[in-house]
Amino acid sequence: MPGAKHAQDERALVAQLKALADPKRLRILEMLIQGVHCNCEIAAHLDASLSLVSHHLRVLREAGLIRGEHAEADERWIYYTVDTENLMHLRAALMQRLDPSRIQPRQPNCGPGMTV
């Protein structure tokens, strides 16, 4: 059902944009684009508490922008990375929706001098 798929894609896009609307989460994503990090490295870089960083990481993870993987030697350690496939989908969706060539000339059908 194409309509359901479109709505699902749209909800995912909105969730991702909301996740990126926070400056700290943007900084976290930028860090992870530079390579894998653990939450303590991110906290130190942001000068933020581990609990705040965990919150931001959860939002980014739930939006599908990042992934976390537990260390084999000690499951308490989680290493975060960008979810490349979802980031590429986000980029493509934004490029398609924000393409200036899609702007169409149109006159409104209402206002002074118009009959509705």
PyMOL commands that place a pseudoatom at each C-alpha (Angstrom):
pseudoatom trace, name=CA, resn=MET, resi=1, chain=A, elem=C, hetatm=0, pos=[0.000, 0.000, 0.000]
pseudoatom trace, name=CA, resn=PRO, resi=2, chain=A, elem=C, hetatm=0, pos=[1.883, 3.101, -1.270]
pseudoatom trace, name=CA, resn=GLY, resi=3, chain=A, elem=C, hetatm=0, pos=[0.016, 5.557, 0.965]
pseudoatom trace, name=CA, resn=ALA, resi=4, chain=A, elem=C, hetatm=0, pos=[0.991, 3.722, 4.158]
pseudoatom trace, name=CA, resn=LYS, resi=5, chain=A, elem=C, hetatm=0, pos=[4.641, 3.534, 3.066]
pseudoatom trace, name=CA, resn=HIS, resi=6, chain=A, elem=C, hetatm=0, pos=[4.686, 7.256, 2.292]
pseudoatom trace, name=CA, resn=ALA, resi=7, chain=A, elem=C, hetatm=0, pos=[3.187, 8.076, 5.690]
pseudoatom trace, name=CA, resn=GLN, resi=8, chain=A, elem=C, hetatm=0, pos=[5.728, 5.829, 7.417]
pseudoatom trace, name=CA, resn=ASP, resi=9, chain=A, elem=C, hetatm=0, pos=[8.596, 7.491, 5.506]
pseudoatom trace, name=CA, resn=GLU, resi=10, chain=A, elem=C, hetatm=0, pos=[7.223, 10.906, 6.386]
pseudoatom trace, name=CA, resn=ARG, resi=11, chain=A, elem=C, hetatm=0, pos=[6.981, 10.014, 10.112]
pseudoatom trace, name=CA, resn=ALA, resi=12, chain=A, elem=C, hetatm=0, pos=[10.572, 8.753, 10.043]
pseudoatom trace, name=CA, resn=LEU, resi=13, chain=A, elem=C, hetatm=0, pos=[11.745, 11.956, 8.348]
pseudoatom trace, name=CA, resn=VAL, resi=14, chain=A, elem=C, hetatm=0, pos=[9.957, 14.119, 10.917]
pseudoatom trace, name=CA, resn=ALA, resi=15, chain=A, elem=C, hetatm=0, pos=[11.473, 12.081, 13.784]
pseudoatom trace, name=CA, resn=GLN, resi=16, chain=A, elem=C, hetatm=0, pos=[14.955, 12.456, 12.307]
pseudoatom trace, name=CA, resn=LEU, resi=17, chain=A, elem=C, hetatm=0, pos=[14.576, 16.189, 11.798]
pseudoatom trace, name=CA, resn=LYS, resi=18, chain=A, elem=C, hetatm=0, pos=[13.284, 16.591, 15.354]
pseudoatom trace, name=CA, resn=ALA, resi=19, chain=A, elem=C, hetatm=0, pos=[16.254, 14.609, 16.622]
pseudoatom trace, name=CA, resn=LEU, resi=20, chain=A, elem=C, hetatm=0, pos=[18.646, 16.876, 14.740]
pseudoatom trace, name=CA, resn=ALA, resi=21, chain=A, elem=C, hetatm=0, pos=[16.918, 20.058, 15.921]
pseudoatom trace, name=CA, resn=ASP, resi=22, chain=A, elem=C, hetatm=0, pos=[19.010, 20.068, 19.093]
pseudoatom trace, name=CA, resn=PRO, resi=23, chain=A, elem=C, hetatm=0, pos=[22.528, 21.593, 18.878]
pseudoatom trace, name=CA, resn=LYS, resi=24, chain=A, elem=C, hetatm=0, pos=[24.062, 18.934, 21.150]
pseudoatom trace, name=CA, resn=ARG, resi=25, chain=A, elem=C, hetatm=0, pos=[22.640, 16.135, 19.032]
pseudoatom trace, name=CA, resn=LEU, resi=26, chain=A, elem=C, hetatm=0, pos=[24.000, 17.800, 15.906]
pseudoatom trace, name=CA, resn=ARG, resi=27, chain=A, elem=C, hetatm=0, pos=[27.410, 17.932, 17.559]
pseudoatom trace, name=CA, resn=ILE, resi=28, chain=A, elem=C, hetatm=0, pos=[27.131, 14.270, 18.562]
pseudoatom trace, name=CA, resn=LEU, resi=29, chain=A, elem=C, hetatm=0, pos=[26.258, 13.290, 15.000]
pseudoatom trace, name=CA, resn=GLU, resi=30, chain=A, elem=C, hetatm=0, pos=[29.223, 15.294, 13.724]
pseudoatom trace, name=CA, resn=MET, resi=31, chain=A, elem=C, hetatm=0, pos=[31.494, 13.479, 16.183]
pseudoatom trace, name=CA, resn=LEU, resi=32, chain=A, elem=C, hetatm=0, pos=[30.176, 10.104, 15.061]
pseudoatom trace, name=CA, resn=ILE, resi=33, chain=A, elem=C, hetatm=0, pos=[30.662, 11.014, 11.417]
pseudoatom trace, name=CA, resn=GLN, resi=34, chain=A, elem=C, hetatm=0, pos=[34.339, 11.341, 12.372]
pseudoatom trace, name=CA, resn=GLY, resi=35, chain=A, elem=C, hetatm=0, pos=[34.311, 7.767, 13.720]
pseudoatom trace, name=CA, resn=VAL, resi=36, chain=A, elem=C, hetatm=0, pos=[33.167, 5.505, 16.531]
pseudoatom trace, name=CA, resn=HIS, resi=37, chain=A, elem=C, hetatm=0, pos=[32.886, 6.984, 20.043]
pseudoatom trace, name=CA, resn=CYS, resi=38, chain=A, elem=C, hetatm=0, pos=[31.762, 5.807, 23.449]
pseudoatom trace, name=CA, resn=ASN, resi=39, chain=A, elem=C, hetatm=0, pos=[29.439, 7.903, 25.592]
pseudoatom trace, name=CA, resn=CYS, resi=40, chain=A, elem=C, hetatm=0, pos=[32.243, 8.965, 27.946]
pseudoatom trace, name=CA, resn=GLU, resi=41, chain=A, elem=C, hetatm=0, pos=[34.206, 10.459, 25.028]
pseudoatom trace, name=CA, resn=ILE, resi=42, chain=A, elem=C, hetatm=0, pos=[31.094, 12.264, 23.823]
pseudoatom trace, name=CA, resn=ALA, resi=43, chain=A, elem=C, hetatm=0, pos=[30.358, 13.555, 27.327]
pseudoatom trace, name=CA, resn=ALA, resi=44, chain=A, elem=C, hetatm=0, pos=[33.904, 14.879, 27.685]
pseudoatom trace, name=CA, resn=HIS, resi=45, chain=A, elem=C, hetatm=0, pos=[33.771, 16.582, 24.279]
pseudoatom trace, name=CA, resn=LEU, resi=46, chain=A, elem=C, hetatm=0, pos=[30.401, 18.211, 25.021]
pseudoatom trace, name=CA, resn=ASP, resi=47, chain=A, elem=C, hetatm=0, pos=[31.291, 18.942, 28.650]
pseudoatom trace, name=CA, resn=ALA, resi=48, chain=A, elem=C, hetatm=0, pos=[27.986, 17.288, 29.590]
pseudoatom trace, name=CA, resn=SER, resi=49, chain=A, elem=C, hetatm=0, pos=[26.885, 14.682, 32.109]
pseudoatom trace, name=CA, resn=LEU, resi=50, chain=A, elem=C, hetatm=0, pos=[26.712, 11.036, 31.091]
pseudoatom trace, name=CA, resn=SER, resi=51, chain=A, elem=C, hetatm=0, pos=[22.977, 10.993, 31.775]
pseudoatom trace, name=CA, resn=LEU, resi=52, chain=A, elem=C, hetatm=0, pos=[22.383, 13.938, 29.426]
pseudoatom trace, name=CA, resn=VAL, resi=53, chain=A, elem=C, hetatm=0, pos=[24.550, 12.355, 26.737]
pseudoatom trace, name=CA, resn=SER, resi=54, chain=A, elem=C, hetatm=0, pos=[22.681, 9.061, 27.167]
pseudoatom trace, name=CA, resn=HIS, resi=55, chain=A, elem=C, hetatm=0, pos=[19.409, 10.902, 26.634]
pseudoatom trace, name=CA, resn=HIS, resi=56, chain=A, elem=C, hetatm=0, pos=[20.667, 12.510, 23.412]
pseudoatom trace, name=CA, resn=LEU, resi=57, chain=A, elem=C, hetatm=0, pos=[22.093, 9.207, 22.193]
pseudoatom trace, name=CA, resn=ARG, resi=58, chain=A, elem=C, hetatm=0, pos=[18.755, 7.492, 22.834]
pseudoatom trace, name=CA, resn=VAL, resi=59, chain=A, elem=C, hetatm=0, pos=[16.902, 10.157, 20.801]
pseudoatom trace, name=CA, resn=LEU, resi=60, chain=A, elem=C, hetatm=0, pos=[19.349, 9.788, 17.908]
pseudoatom trace, name=CA, resn=ARG, resi=61, chain=A, elem=C, hetatm=0, pos=[19.184, 5.984, 18.111]
pseudoatom trace, name=CA, resn=GLU, resi=62, chain=A, elem=C, hetatm=0, pos=[15.358, 5.924, 18.200]
pseudoatom trace, name=CA, resn=ALA, resi=63, chain=A, elem=C, hetatm=0, pos=[15.322, 8.207, 15.153]
pseudoatom trace, name=CA, resn=GLY, resi=64, chain=A, elem=C, hetatm=0, pos=[17.507, 5.662, 13.374]
pseudoatom trace, name=CA, resn=LEU, resi=65, chain=A, elem=C, hetatm=0, pos=[20.452, 8.007, 12.900]
pseudoatom trace, name=CA, resn=ILE, resi=66, chain=A, elem=C, hetatm=0, pos=[22.972, 6.120, 15.027]
pseudoatom trace, name=CA, resn=ARG, resi=67, chain=A, elem=C, hetatm=0, pos=[23.622, 2.592, 16.267]
pseudoatom trace, name=CA, resn=GLY, resi=68, chain=A, elem=C, hetatm=0, pos=[25.188, 1.341, 19.454]
pseudoatom trace, name=CA, resn=GLU, resi=69, chain=A, elem=C, hetatm=0, pos=[27.207, -1.827, 19.811]
pseudoatom trace, name=CA, resn=HIS, resi=70, chain=A, elem=C, hetatm=0, pos=[28.251, -3.407, 23.096]
pseudoatom trace, name=CA, resn=ALA, resi=71, chain=A, elem=C, hetatm=0, pos=[31.921, -4.216, 23.553]
pseudoatom trace, name=CA, resn=GLU, resi=72, chain=A, elem=C, hetatm=0, pos=[32.592, -7.956, 23.462]
pseudoatom trace, name=CA, resn=ALA, resi=73, chain=A, elem=C, hetatm=0, pos=[34.986, -7.810, 26.419]
pseudoatom trace, name=CA, resn=ASP, resi=74, chain=A, elem=C, hetatm=0, pos=[32.623, -5.853, 28.661]
pseudoatom trace, name=CA, resn=GLU, resi=75, chain=A, elem=C, hetatm=0, pos=[28.945, -5.448, 27.780]
pseudoatom trace, name=CA, resn=ARG, resi=76, chain=A, elem=C, hetatm=0, pos=[28.711, -2.292, 29.910]
pseudoatom trace, name=CA, resn=TRP, resi=77, chain=A, elem=C, hetatm=0, pos=[30.623, -0.377, 27.238]
pseudoatom trace, name=CA, resn=ILE, resi=78, chain=A, elem=C, hetatm=0, pos=[28.658, 0.770, 24.201]
pseudoatom trace, name=CA, resn=TYR, resi=79, chain=A, elem=C, hetatm=0, pos=[30.305, 2.188, 21.111]
pseudoatom trace, name=CA, resn=TYR, resi=80, chain=A, elem=C, hetatm=0, pos=[28.243, 4.458, 18.888]
pseudoatom trace, name=CA, resn=THR, resi=81, chain=A, elem=C, hetatm=0, pos=[28.420, 4.964, 15.164]
pseudoatom trace, name=CA, resn=VAL, resi=82, chain=A, elem=C, hetatm=0, pos=[26.334, 6.606, 12.438]
pseudoatom trace, name=CA, resn=ASP, resi=83, chain=A, elem=C, hetatm=0, pos=[23.720, 4.431, 10.761]
pseudoatom trace, name=CA, resn=THR, resi=84, chain=A, elem=C, hetatm=0, pos=[25.036, 5.076, 7.261]
pseudoatom trace, name=CA, resn=GLU, resi=85, chain=A, elem=C, hetatm=0, pos=[22.048, 3.648, 5.403]
pseudoatom trace, name=CA, resn=ASN, resi=86, chain=A, elem=C, hetatm=0, pos=[19.520, 5.762, 7.305]
pseudoatom trace, name=CA, resn=LEU, resi=87, chain=A, elem=C, hetatm=0, pos=[21.703, 8.855, 6.967]
pseudoatom trace, name=CA, resn=MET, resi=88, chain=A, elem=C, hetatm=0, pos=[21.801, 8.323, 3.196]
pseudoatom trace, name=CA, resn=HIS, resi=89, chain=A, elem=C, hetatm=0, pos=[17.974, 7.972, 3.146]
pseudoatom trace, name=CA, resn=LEU, resi=90, chain=A, elem=C, hetatm=0, pos=[17.648, 11.202, 5.147]
pseudoatom trace, name=CA, resn=ARG, resi=91, chain=A, elem=C, hetatm=0, pos=[19.975, 13.021, 2.783]
pseudoatom trace, name=CA, resn=ALA, resi=92, chain=A, elem=C, hetatm=0, pos=[18.078, 11.782, -0.283]
pseudoatom trace, name=CA, resn=ALA, resi=93, chain=A, elem=C, hetatm=0, pos=[14.717, 12.750, 1.235]
pseudoatom trace, name=CA, resn=LEU, resi=94, chain=A, elem=C, hetatm=0, pos=[15.964, 16.241, 2.050]
pseudoatom trace, name=CA, resn=MET, resi=95, chain=A, elem=C, hetatm=0, pos=[17.553, 16.715, -1.354]
pseudoatom trace, name=CA, resn=GLN, resi=96, chain=A, elem=C, hetatm=0, pos=[14.290, 15.680, -3.034]
pseudoatom trace, name=CA, resn=ARG, resi=97, chain=A, elem=C, hetatm=0, pos=[12.025, 17.793, -0.825]
pseudoatom trace, name=CA, resn=LEU, resi=98, chain=A, elem=C, hetatm=0, pos=[14.273, 20.868, -0.769]
pseudoatom trace, name=CA, resn=ASP, resi=99, chain=A, elem=C, hetatm=0, pos=[15.146, 20.877, -4.463]
pseudoatom trace, name=CA, resn=PRO, resi=100, chain=A, elem=C, hetatm=0, pos=[14.621, 24.477, -5.684]
pseudoatom trace, name=CA, resn=SER, resi=101, chain=A, elem=C, hetatm=0, pos=[13.734, 23.204, -9.172]
pseudoatom trace, name=CA, resn=ARG, resi=102, chain=A, elem=C, hetatm=0, pos=[10.481, 21.866, -7.659]
pseudoatom trace, name=CA, resn=ILE, resi=103, chain=A, elem=C, hetatm=0, pos=[9.238, 25.401, -6.917]
pseudoatom trace, name=CA, resn=GLN, resi=104, chain=A, elem=C, hetatm=0, pos=[6.263, 26.110, -9.143]
pseudoatom trace, name=CA, resn=PRO, resi=105, chain=A, elem=C, hetatm=0, pos=[4.652, 29.443, -10.042]
pseudoatom trace, name=CA, resn=ARG, resi=106, chain=A, elem=C, hetatm=0, pos=[1.121, 29.662, -8.714]
pseudoatom trace, name=CA, resn=GLN, resi=107, chain=A, elem=C, hetatm=0, pos=[-1.420, 32.379, -8.077]
pseudoatom trace, name=CA, resn=PRO, resi=108, chain=A, elem=C, hetatm=0, pos=[-3.767, 32.092, -5.111]
pseudoatom trace, name=CA, resn=ASN, resi=109, chain=A, elem=C, hetatm=0, pos=[-7.451, 31.436, -5.745]
pseudoatom trace, name=CA, resn=CYS, resi=110, chain=A, elem=C, hetatm=0, pos=[-8.622, 33.754, -2.982]
pseudoatom trace, name=CA, resn=GLY, resi=111, chain=A, elem=C, hetatm=0, pos=[-8.108, 37.285, -1.724]
pseudoatom trace, name=CA, resn=PRO, resi=112, chain=A, elem=C, hetatm=0, pos=[-9.174, 40.762, -2.868]
pseudoatom trace, name=CA, resn=GLY, resi=113, chain=A, elem=C, hetatm=0, pos=[-11.035, 40.684, -6.138]
pseudoatom trace, name=CA, resn=MET, resi=114, chain=A, elem=C, hetatm=0, pos=[-11.467, 36.903, -6.130]
pseudoatom trace, name=CA, resn=THR, resi=115, chain=A, elem=C, hetatm=0, pos=[-14.716, 35.035, -5.743]
pseudoatom trace, name=CA, resn=VAL, resi=116, chain=A, elem=C, hetatm=0, pos=[-14.599, 31.789, -3.844]
for i in range(1, 116): cmd.bond("trace and resi %d" % i, "trace and resi %d" % (i + 1))
show_as sticks, trace
zoom trace
